Amino acid sequence: MRWIFKLRLNQLVCVVFLMLMFSEQCGGQKFVNEFLQIGVGARAHGLSGSVVASTTDGASGYWNPAGLAHLESPLQLSVMHANWFGGIANYDYFSIARKSNGEKGLGVSFTLIRLGVDNIPNTLNLIGPDGSVNYDRVTNFSASDVAGLISLGRKLSGDKLSLGGSIKVIHRSVGPFGKAWGFGADVGLKYAVSPSLQFGLLARDVTTTFTAWSFQFTEEEKRVFASTGNVVPVSSTEIALPRLIAGLAWKGEKKQVSWLAEINVNLSTDGTKSGVLSANRIFFSPSLGLEAGFYRRLHIRAGMGNIQSVLQPSVSRTSRWEFQPTVGLGLRLGRLRVDYALANVGSVSGVLISHIFSAALDFYPKK
């Protein structure tokens, strides 16, 4: 078993090396499809997203599809909702995960994620060709980012090693003006070093994710852009470069008290310079999550993530380190699990401003 694990680790090192070489050549853009970097599930948010090694529920389709091989229930439905920026933006998530009836250690899931801003006033036609102002010409539109993931996880070599993958389809739109379609894939693994120590690895956008934008405007709308000094958008393609996330989780339970500590390290190849360790094309950023459970019903969580070096505009050429703390609670009531997290998703700051709620419902066959 050890030589199999070492062989697979050597293969992963080769994959990472190829990812870095390829990303160096294709030069993708920063901050592409960022709504897919936010994360799903209030439990994971309470742990600052440090769940790559420990995830075993329906959210595994997003965090690490290899975790679907360890689903605790035959069927699970999960939902999440969050309001940001005073209710202007809505972030929603739904997943359905199922164990295979015919084969042990096989799980599949479908995940739907949406980030949207609705009821945006369209004032392009507010002023008519004759210069008159007509508020009846103002309409509303929505700007939304939607992603669908089909994921599969399977156990190999007993219960110690599991592999998984996700195929994702992305649709982004800005009212009737612009639309985009994108496609990509994620690959993950989980390995039980011991009953209390778990290792996880997720290669996100492993093939790179291409998102192609197309725009269309009427001639009158183009004239409004030109008269106001704005550039008319043109069709373009965005490329999300590979990102590697490794995690190590330590867990245990004694006398109805359980604990979990997990650290994740995010390796990005998009050239961002604000990480803890940054190079020409890559940067490393760690995160930490802690969880304490009581009688398998109540869970208390805390985390620390998004550690960044932030420039100080008031002081020339200086920067300071900032991070985002998170806290959370979980309550299990029979087949129902309700989770809450208080985080700061919108910006780097010590102020916790984002309230995130999620719920998961397990279904078991009748005996």
C-alpha positions as CSV (number, residue, x, y, z in Angstrom):
1,M,0.0,0.0,0.0
2,R,2.8,2.4,0.8
3,W,4.4,2.0,-2.6
4,I,1.1,2.7,-4.3
5,F,0.7,5.9,-2.3
6,K,4.3,7.0,-3.2
7,L,3.7,6.2,-6.8
8,R,0.6,8.3,-6.9
9,L,2.3,11.2,-5.1
10,N,5.1,11.1,-7.7
11,Q,2.4,11.3,-10.4
12,L,0.8,14.3,-8.7
13,V,4.2,16.0,-8.5
14,C,4.5,15.6,-12.3
15,V,1.0,16.9,-12.8
16,V,1.7,20.0,-10.6
17,F,5.0,20.6,-12.6
18,L,3.1,20.4,-15.9
19,M,0.4,22.8,-14.5
20,L,3.0,25.4,-13.6
21,M,4.8,25.1,-17.0
22,F,1.5,25.4,-18.9
23,S,0.3,28.3,-16.9
24,E,3.6,30.1,-17.4
25,Q,3.0,29.9,-21.2
26,C,-0.7,30.6,-21.5
27,G,-0.7,33.7,-19.2
28,G,-4.3,33.7,-18.0
29,Q,-6.0,36.6,-16.4
30,K,-6.3,37.2,-12.7
31,F,-9.7,37.1,-10.9
32,V,-11.5,35.0,-13.5
33,N,-14.7,33.3,-12.4
34,E,-14.0,34.5,-8.9
35,F,-17.5,33.5,-7.8
36,L,-16.3,29.9,-7.9
37,Q,-13.6,30.7,-5.4
38,I,-16.0,31.8,-2.7
39,G,-17.0,28.4,-1.4
40,V,-20.3,26.6,-0.5
41,G,-21.8,25.5,2.8
42,A,-21.8,27.4,6.1
43,R,-19.8,24.6,7.7
44,A,-16.9,25.1,5.4
45,H,-17.1,28.9,5.7
46,G,-16.9,28.6,9.5
47,L,-13.6,26.7,8.9
48,S,-12.3,29.3,6.4
49,G,-12.7,26.8,3.7
50,S,-10.2,24.4,5.3
51,V,-12.1,21.2,4.4
52,V,-10.2,19.7,1.5
53,A,-9.0,16.8,3.6
54,S,-12.0,16.2,5.8
55,T,-15.1,16.8,3.5
56,T,-17.4,13.8,3.3
57,D,-20.9,15.4,2.6
58,G,-22.7,16.7,-0.5
59,A,-20.5,19.8,-0.6
60,S,-17.6,17.6,-1.6
61,G,-18.5,18.0,-5.2
62,Y,-17.1,21.6,-4.8
63,W,-14.4,21.2,-2.1
64,N,-13.0,17.8,-3.1
65,P,-15.0,15.3,-5.2
66,A,-13.0,12.4,-3.7
67,G,-15.0,13.0,-0.5
68,L,-18.1,11.8,-2.3
69,A,-16.8,8.3,-1.9
70,H,-17.3,8.7,1.9
71,L,-20.9,9.9,2.0
72,E,-22.5,9.0,5.3
73,S,-26.1,8.8,4.0
74,P,-27.5,7.2,0.8
75,L,-29.0,10.5,-0.4
76,Q,-28.4,14.0,0.8
77,L,-29.9,17.4,-0.3
78,S,-28.0,20.6,0.6
79,V,-28.8,24.3,0.2
80,M,-27.2,27.6,1.1
81,H,-28.2,31.2,0.9
82,A,-26.3,34.4,1.7
83,N,-27.0,38.1,1.2
84,W,-24.1,40.5,0.7
85,F,-23.6,44.2,0.4
86,G,-26.8,45.1,2.2
87,G,-28.9,42.5,0.2
88,I,-27.7,43.8,-3.2
89,A,-26.0,40.5,-4.1
90,N,-27.4,37.0,-3.5
91,Y,-25.3,33.9,-3.4
92,D,-27.1,30.5,-3.5
93,Y,-26.1,26.9,-3.7
94,F,-27.9,23.6,-4.1
95,S,-26.6,20.0,-4.3
96,I,-27.9,16.5,-4.4
97,A,-25.5,13.7,-3.6
98,R,-26.1,10.0,-3.7
99,K,-24.3,6.8,-2.9
100,S,-24.2,4.1,-5.6
101,N,-26.5,1.2,-4.8
102,G,-24.6,-1.3,-7.0
103,E,-21.0,-0.6,-5.9
104,K,-19.6,0.3,-2.5
105,G,-17.4,3.4,-2.2
106,L,-18.9,5.2,-5.1
107,G,-20.7,8.6,-4.8
108,V,-22.1,11.1,-7.3
109,S,-23.4,14.6,-7.0
110,F,-24.9,17.5,-8.9
111,T,-24.1,21.0,-7.7
112,L,-25.6,24.3,-8.7
113,I,-24.1,27.7,-7.7
114,R,-25.4,31.2,-8.5
115,L,-24.2,34.6,-7.6
116,G,-26.5,37.4,-8.9
117,V,-27.3,41.0,-8.6
118,D,-30.9,41.7,-9.7
119,N,-33.0,44.7,-10.5
120,I,-30.2,46.8,-11.9
121,P,-31.5,49.9,-13.7
122,N,-30.8,50.1,-17.4
123,T,-30.5,53.8,-18.2
124,L,-28.9,53.5,-21.7
125,N,-32.2,54.6,-23.2
126,L,-33.1,57.2,-20.6
127,I,-32.3,60.1,-22.9
128,G,-34.0,59.9,-26.3
129,P,-32.4,60.9,-29.7
130,D,-34.0,64.4,-29.4
131,G,-32.5,64.9,-25.9
132,S,-35.7,64.4,-24.0
133,V,-35.6,62.5,-20.7
134,N,-38.2,59.7,-20.4
135,Y,-38.1,57.6,-17.3
136,D,-40.5,55.1,-18.9
137,R,-37.6,54.0,-21.0
138,V,-35.7,52.8,-17.9
139,T,-35.8,49.0,-17.5
140,N,-34.2,46.5,-15.1
141,F,-31.8,43.6,-15.8
142,S,-29.8,41.1,-13.8
143,A,-26.1,40.2,-13.7
144,S,-25.5,36.6,-12.7
145,D,-22.9,34.0,-12.6
146,V,-24.1,30.4,-12.6
147,A,-22.1,27.1,-12.5
148,G,-23.2,23.5,-12.6
149,L,-20.9,20.7,-11.5
150,I,-21.3,17.0,-12.1
151,S,-19.0,15.1,-9.7
152,L,-18.0,11.6,-8.9
153,G,-15.8,10.0,-6.1
154,R,-14.6,6.5,-5.8
155,K,-12.6,4.5,-3.2
156,L,-9.5,2.7,-4.3
157,S,-7.3,0.2,-2.3
158,G,-9.9,-0.3,0.4
159,D,-10.9,2.7,2.5
160,K,-7.6,4.6,2.5
161,L,-7.4,6.1,-0.9
162,S,-10.2,7.7,-2.9
163,L,-10.2,9.7,-6.1
164,G,-12.7,12.0,-7.6
165,G,-13.4,14.5,-10.4
166,S,-15.9,17.3,-11.4
167,I,-16.9,18.6,-14.7
168,K,-18.3,22.1,-14.6
169,V,-20.3,24.2,-17.0
170,I,-20.3,28.0,-16.4
171,H,-22.8,30.5,-17.7
172,R,-22.4,34.2,-17.0
173,S,-24.7,37.0,-18.2
174,V,-25.1,40.8,-17.9
175,G,-28.7,41.4,-18.8
176,P,-29.4,41.2,-22.6
177,F,-26.0,42.7,-23.4
178,G,-23.4,40.1,-22.6
179,K,-23.3,36.3,-22.2
180,A,-20.5,33.8,-21.6
181,W,-20.1,30.1,-21.5
182,G,-17.2,28.2,-19.9
183,F,-16.1,24.7,-19.3
184,G,-13.5,23.2,-16.9
185,A,-12.6,20.3,-14.7
186,D,-11.4,19.6,-11.1
187,V,-9.6,16.5,-9.8
188,G,-9.1,15.5,-6.2
189,L,-7.9,12.7,-3.9
190,K,-8.1,11.8,-0.2
191,Y,-5.8,9.5,1.6
192,A,-6.1,8.2,5.2
193,V,-2.6,8.3,6.6
194,S,-4.0,6.9,9.8
195,P,-7.5,6.7,11.4
196,S,-7.0,10.2,12.8
197,L,-4.9,11.8,10.1
198,Q,-6.3,12.6,6.6
199,F,-4.6,14.1,3.6
200,G,-6.5,15.8,0.7
201,L,-5.5,17.3,-2.6
202,L,-7.6,19.3,-5.1
203,A,-6.5,20.4,-8.5
204,R,-9.0,23.1,-9.5
205,D,-9.3,24.1,-13.2
206,V,-6.7,21.4,-13.9
207,T,-7.3,21.7,-17.6
208,T,-7.6,25.5,-17.4
209,T,-11.2,26.8,-17.6
210,F,-12.1,28.8,-20.8
211,T,-14.9,31.3,-20.6
212,A,-15.9,32.9,-23.9
213,W,-17.8,36.2,-23.8
214,S,-20.0,37.6,-26.5
215,F,-21.8,41.0,-26.5
216,Q,-24.5,42.6,-28.5
217,F,-25.9,46.2,-28.5
218,T,-28.3,48.1,-30.6
219,E,-26.9,51.0,-32.8
220,E,-28.6,53.5,-30.5
221,E,-26.9,51.9,-27.4
222,K,-23.5,52.1,-29.2
223,R,-24.1,55.8,-29.8
224,V,-24.8,56.3,-26.1
225,F,-21.5,54.5,-25.2
226,A,-19.6,56.7,-27.7
227,S,-21.2,60.0,-26.5
228,T,-20.4,59.3,-22.9
229,G,-16.8,58.3,-23.5
230,N,-17.3,54.5,-22.8
231,V,-15.8,51.7,-24.9
232,V,-18.2,49.2,-26.4
233,P,-17.2,45.7,-25.1
234,V,-16.1,43.2,-27.7
235,S,-16.1,39.4,-27.6
236,S,-13.2,37.9,-25.6
237,T,-12.0,34.8,-23.9
238,E,-11.0,34.5,-20.2
239,I,-8.7,31.7,-19.0
240,A,-8.8,30.5,-15.4
241,L,-5.4,28.9,-14.6
242,P,-4.9,25.8,-12.5
243,R,-5.0,26.1,-8.7
244,L,-3.8,23.4,-6.3
245,I,-5.1,23.1,-2.7
246,A,-3.5,20.6,-0.3
247,G,-4.9,19.8,3.1
248,L,-4.0,17.9,6.3
249,A,-6.7,17.1,8.9
250,W,-6.4,15.7,12.4
251,K,-9.5,14.5,14.0
252,G,-10.6,12.4,17.0
253,E,-13.4,11.7,19.4
254,K,-13.5,10.8,23.1
255,K,-16.4,10.6,25.6
256,Q,-18.9,12.2,23.2
257,V,-16.5,15.1,22.4
258,S,-15.0,15.3,18.9
259,W,-12.4,17.6,17.5
260,L,-11.0,18.5,14.1
261,A,-8.1,20.6,13.1
262,E,-7.3,21.2,9.4
263,I,-4.7,23.3,7.6
264,N,-4.9,24.0,3.9
265,V,-2.3,25.5,1.5
266,N,-3.5,27.1,-1.6
267,L,-1.1,27.3,-4.5
268,S,-2.2,29.6,-7.3
269,T,-0.7,30.0,-10.8
270,D,-2.4,33.3,-11.8
271,G,0.5,35.6,-10.9
272,T,-1.2,37.2,-7.8
273,K,1.5,38.8,-5.6
274,S,-0.3,39.1,-2.3
275,G,0.3,35.6,-0.9
276,V,2.4,34.6,2.1
277,L,5.0,33.3,-0.3
278,S,5.0,34.7,-3.9
279,A,7.1,34.0,-6.9
280,N,6.9,35.1,-10.5
281,R,3.8,33.1,-11.5
282,I,2.7,31.4,-8.3
283,F,1.8,32.2,-4.7
284,F,1.1,30.2,-1.5
285,S,-1.7,31.1,0.9
286,P,-2.5,29.0,4.0
287,S,-5.8,28.7,5.9
288,L,-6.7,27.0,9.2
289,G,-10.0,25.6,10.6
290,L,-10.9,24.2,14.0
291,E,-14.0,22.4,15.1
292,A,-15.3,21.0,18.4
293,G,-18.3,18.7,18.5
294,F,-20.4,17.7,21.5
295,Y,-22.6,14.5,21.5
296,R,-22.5,14.6,17.7
297,R,-25.2,17.3,17.8
298,L,-23.6,20.7,18.5
299,H,-20.4,21.9,16.7
300,I,-18.5,25.1,17.3
301,R,-16.1,26.3,14.6
302,A,-13.4,28.9,14.0
303,G,-11.0,29.6,11.2
304,M,-8.5,31.9,9.7
305,G,-7.8,32.4,6.0
306,N,-7.2,34.8,3.1
307,I,-3.9,35.9,4.6
308,Q,-2.6,38.7,2.3
309,S,0.0,41.4,2.1
310,V,-2.0,44.6,1.6
311,L,-0.5,47.9,0.4
312,Q,-1.0,51.0,2.6
313,P,-1.8,54.0,0.4
314,S,-0.9,56.4,3.1
315,V,2.6,55.0,3.5
316,S,4.7,54.8,0.3
317,R,5.9,51.3,-0.6
318,T,4.9,49.7,2.6
319,S,2.4,46.9,3.2
320,R,0.8,45.1,6.2
321,W,-0.4,41.6,6.7
322,E,-4.2,41.0,7.1
323,F,-6.4,38.0,7.4
324,Q,-10.0,37.0,7.5
325,P,-11.3,35.3,10.7
326,T,-14.4,33.2,10.7
327,V,-16.7,31.6,13.3
328,G,-19.5,29.2,13.0
329,L,-22.1,26.9,14.6
330,G,-23.6,23.6,13.5
331,L,-26.6,21.8,14.9
332,R,-27.7,18.2,13.9
333,L,-31.3,17.3,14.5
334,G,-31.8,13.8,13.4
335,R,-31.6,13.7,9.6
336,L,-31.4,17.5,9.4
337,R,-28.2,19.5,9.8
338,V,-28.3,23.3,10.1
339,D,-25.1,25.4,9.9
340,Y,-24.3,29.1,10.3
341,A,-21.1,31.0,9.7
342,L,-20.1,34.6,10.3
343,A,-17.4,35.6,7.9
344,N,-16.2,38.5,5.8
345,V,-16.4,37.4,2.2
346,G,-16.4,40.8,0.5
347,S,-13.1,42.3,1.6
348,V,-10.0,41.8,3.7
349,S,-10.8,43.2,7.1
350,G,-11.1,42.1,10.7
351,V,-14.8,42.9,10.7
352,L,-17.2,39.9,10.4
353,I,-20.1,41.1,8.2
354,S,-21.3,38.1,6.1
355,H,-24.1,35.9,7.6
356,I,-24.2,32.5,5.8
357,F,-26.8,29.8,6.4
358,S,-27.0,26.3,5.0
359,A,-28.9,23.1,5.6
360,A,-28.5,19.5,4.7
361,L,-31.1,16.7,4.8
362,D,-30.2,13.0,4.8
363,F,-32.5,10.3,3.4
364,Y,-32.3,6.7,4.5
365,P,-34.2,3.7,3.2
366,K,-37.1,2.4,5.2
367,K,-36.3,-0.7,7.3
